[in-house]
Amino acid sequence: MIRILEDVFRNMIRKKYVEDDNFDIIVNADKGDLEIWRFREIVDDNSEDIWDHDKISLTEAQKDRA
């Protein structure tokens, strides 16, 4: 059952973000908890690889933190 839930959430992530390799999905059946973590590298605002799916600009990261 846990594996099915993880697959459902992975498919939803793929539909929205295309790639899902920088996401961790944690399902705790004992507590009924679900956690989805997205890991991205913070890069300079003028970086050429800012459009990569696993990167975020410094300005965007600061906005998300506030």
C-alpha positions as CSV (number, residue, x, y, z in Angstrom):
1,M,0.0,0.0,0.0
2,I,2.9,2.4,0.9
3,R,4.5,1.8,-2.5
4,I,1.2,2.6,-4.3
5,L,0.9,5.9,-2.5
6,E,4.5,6.8,-3.3
7,D,3.9,5.9,-7.0
8,V,0.7,8.1,-7.1
9,F,2.6,11.1,-5.7
10,R,5.6,10.5,-8.0
11,N,3.2,10.5,-11.0
12,M,1.7,13.8,-9.8
13,I,5.1,15.3,-9.5
14,R,6.1,14.2,-13.0
15,K,3.0,15.7,-14.4
16,K,3.8,19.1,-12.9
17,Y,7.6,19.2,-13.0
18,V,8.5,16.6,-15.6
19,E,11.4,15.3,-13.6
20,D,11.1,13.7,-10.1
21,D,14.7,12.7,-9.3
22,N,15.2,15.6,-6.9
23,F,12.1,14.8,-4.8
24,D,12.0,12.5,-1.8
25,I,8.6,11.0,-0.8
26,I,8.3,9.6,2.7
27,V,5.2,7.8,3.8
28,N,4.9,6.7,7.4
29,A,2.1,4.3,7.7
30,D,2.3,4.0,11.5
31,K,1.7,7.7,12.1
32,G,-0.2,8.4,8.9
33,D,2.4,11.0,7.8
34,L,3.4,12.0,4.3
35,E,6.4,14.2,3.5
36,I,7.5,15.4,0.1
37,W,10.9,17.1,0.0
38,R,12.3,18.9,-3.1
39,F,16.0,19.4,-3.2
40,R,17.5,22.2,-5.4
41,E,20.9,23.8,-5.7
42,I,20.9,27.6,-5.2
43,V,22.8,29.3,-8.0
44,D,23.7,32.9,-8.9
45,D,20.9,34.9,-10.6
46,N,23.1,35.2,-13.7
47,S,24.0,31.5,-13.9
48,E,23.5,29.8,-17.3
49,D,22.1,26.6,-15.7
50,I,19.4,28.4,-13.8
51,W,16.7,26.7,-15.9
52,D,17.8,23.2,-14.8
53,H,15.0,21.4,-12.9
54,D,17.3,21.0,-9.9
55,K,18.4,24.6,-9.6
56,I,16.9,27.8,-8.1
57,S,18.2,31.4,-8.3
58,L,19.3,33.1,-5.2
59,T,16.6,35.7,-5.5
60,E,13.9,33.0,-5.8
61,A,15.3,31.1,-2.9
62,Q,15.2,34.2,-0.7
63,K,11.6,35.0,-1.7
64,D,10.5,31.4,-0.9
65,R,12.1,31.7,2.5
66,A,10.3,34.8,3.5
